[in-house]
Amino acid sequence: MAHHAPAQEPQPVDILPQGPVARVLAMGGFVGVAGALVLTLWQVGGLEKAPPPAPVPPGTEVRNELFALTVTGPRAVVADDDFETRVQVSGELTSLSKEPVRVSDLNSVFAPKLAPGDAALTTSSLRIRFDRSPERFVTYLQPEVTERVTLSWAAPEGAAAAEAEEVLLAVTGAAYEPGFTDQRLSWWTDNEVLQVVGLPIEQG
């Protein structure tokens, strides 16, 4: 009886040259081609971020994984508060977290700007005051509770706030993860603008 040799499994084909120097040069060529493709995409706009969404009017609920906000006031107010100029927005804010959330965790997921001019408000200066207790500064939001609040940010120095006509309040996506230097879990932005609320400015 004839005996057949076991079938040989096909071996992966190595398309790179066998010599170490030649292999390095070939890999460098592949990297160069890939880099050229990325550069070409960038030049024609293929890697540009999508433009931010068109602003929605006050009264439209905006949300991410962390909170839901409905701006109830028809205007943002620019007024002096505690010896500085602040931009104030009134609304109903609901924490969607099942645990208390530090107000400072909201700094990164709001991105308010003045228009025209695109001057950014200082996100780290965010304050939240409950309407039911306006003299008390809030440091934590309670889980799954809706509160009528006033949010405010310090305005940039100079004439930007006095000359602005509108506040564009952008809300970005939120992720609960450790920071770069602080490994404690916190809420951070994922840098994707989900929605923008447009508010005309009233000088207080």
N, C-alpha and C positions, 0 to 999 in steps of 0.2 A: 504494500500500500504506500502510495506516495505521501511524503510528509511535506506540509507547506510551512514555510517560515511565517512567524506571526507578522501581521501587518504593521508597518512602521507608521507611527503617528506623524503627521506633517509637522516639520520644524518651522518656527517663526523665521521669517526672512529678515535678515539684518541688512538694511539698505545703506548703512554707513560704511565707509572704508574701514579696513581692518587695522591699519597703522594708527597708533595713538595720536600722532600729530595731525594726520589727515582727518581723523574723527573729530578732533577739536575744531579744525578749520571748517569742517562740514556743519557742525553744530552752530558755529558762529554765523555761518551763512544763513541757516534756518532762522536764527534769532534776528538777524538783520532784515530778512524778508518780512517776518512778523512785525518788527518795529516799523518798517516802511508802511505796512498795511494799516497799522494803528494811526500813524501820522497822517496818512491819506484820509482815513475816516474822520480824524479830528479836524482836518482842514476843510472838509466838505460839510462839517456839522454833524457827523454821525455819532459823536460821543458827547454832544452838548446835552445838558439837562433839559427836560421838558419845561416849557415856560410855566410859570405859576398859574393856577386856575384864576379865572375872572372873579373879581370880588362879588360877594353876595351881600344883600342889604341887611341892616339890623333886623332882628327878629328871626333870622334863620339859624337853626341849631347847627353848630359845628362840633365835631368830636374826634377823638382818637382813642387809643386803648386806655388812656388815663382818665379823661374827663369829658363831659359834655358841657358846652357853653352856649347860652342863648343871650345875645346882647339885646337888652330891653330898652336902653336909652337910645333915642334917635341920633344922638351926637356924642362925640368925645369932647371932654372939657379940658382946656388947658388953664391951669390955675396954680397960684402959689400955695404951697403946703409945706409946713415945717421948713421954711426958709429956702425952699427950692421950687422950681417950676416942674410940675408933674402933669402928665396926660392921664386923664381918668376915664374909665369905661365902666358903665353899669350893666349888670346882667344877672342871669341865674346860672349858677355853677354847680355841677354835680360831679363828685368824685366817683369814678367807676371802679376804683380799687376796693378790695374787700378788707384792706387794712388802712389805718390812718396814713396820710401822705403829707410829707413836709412841703410847705409852700415853696421852699427853695427848689424842690424838684420840678416845679412848673417853669422855672426860669428858662430852661433850654427848649421848651416845647411851645412857647409863645415867641413870635418874631415880629414885633410891631415896628412899623416905619412911618415916617411922615411923607406926605406927597403934596406938591411936587418936591423934588430934591432927593428923595430916597434916603433921608437921614434916619438912621436906626435909633430907636430908643434903647436905653440901657437895660438889657434883659435881667441882669442880676439885681436891679433895683426894684423888682416887682413887689408890690404890697397888695394884700387883699384885706378888705374890711367888710365885716358882716353888716348888713343894713340894720339888723336887730341890735347890734352893739357897735356903733360906728367909732367909738373912742378906743376900742380894743384892737390891737394888731393881731392877726391870726398867724400862727406858726404851723398849724396842722389842719388839714381838711379831714373831716370825718367820713368814713366810708359810706358810699351809696346814699348820701344825704344831699338834697338840693337846697341851696342857700341863695338868697338875694345878696349880691355882693357889689363892691366897687373895686375894680382892679386899677392900679396906677403904676406908671413907670416914670422915672426921671427923664425930663426932656434934655436934649443936647444943649450945650451952652451956645450962646450967640442968638442970632435972629431966626434960626430955623423953625422953632416952635411958633413964634409970633407970625411968621409968614406962611406957615403951612395951611393948607385948605382941607386936608383929609388925613385920617389915620388908616393905614392898611394893616389890619391885625391878622397876621398869618398864624395858622395852627399847623404844626408839623406832626408827623407820626411819632409815637412814643414807644420805647422799649425798656423793659425792666431788667437791668443787667449791671455788672460791676463796672466801675470807672477805670480809667487808665492808671491812675496812681492810687486811688482808694478802691479796694476790692469789695467794699460793702455794696449790696444791691441798691440801686437807685433808679429813678426814671430818667431816661435820656432821650434826646431827639434822634431820629434816624435820618434827619436832614431832608426828608421828603415833605414838601408843603402840600397838605391835604386840602385846606380851604382857607380863604381869605375873606374877612369881613371888612367892608369899606364904610367908614364913618366920617361924615363931615365934622369939622372942628368948630367948636364954640369957645371963644376966648372968655375966660372967667374973670 
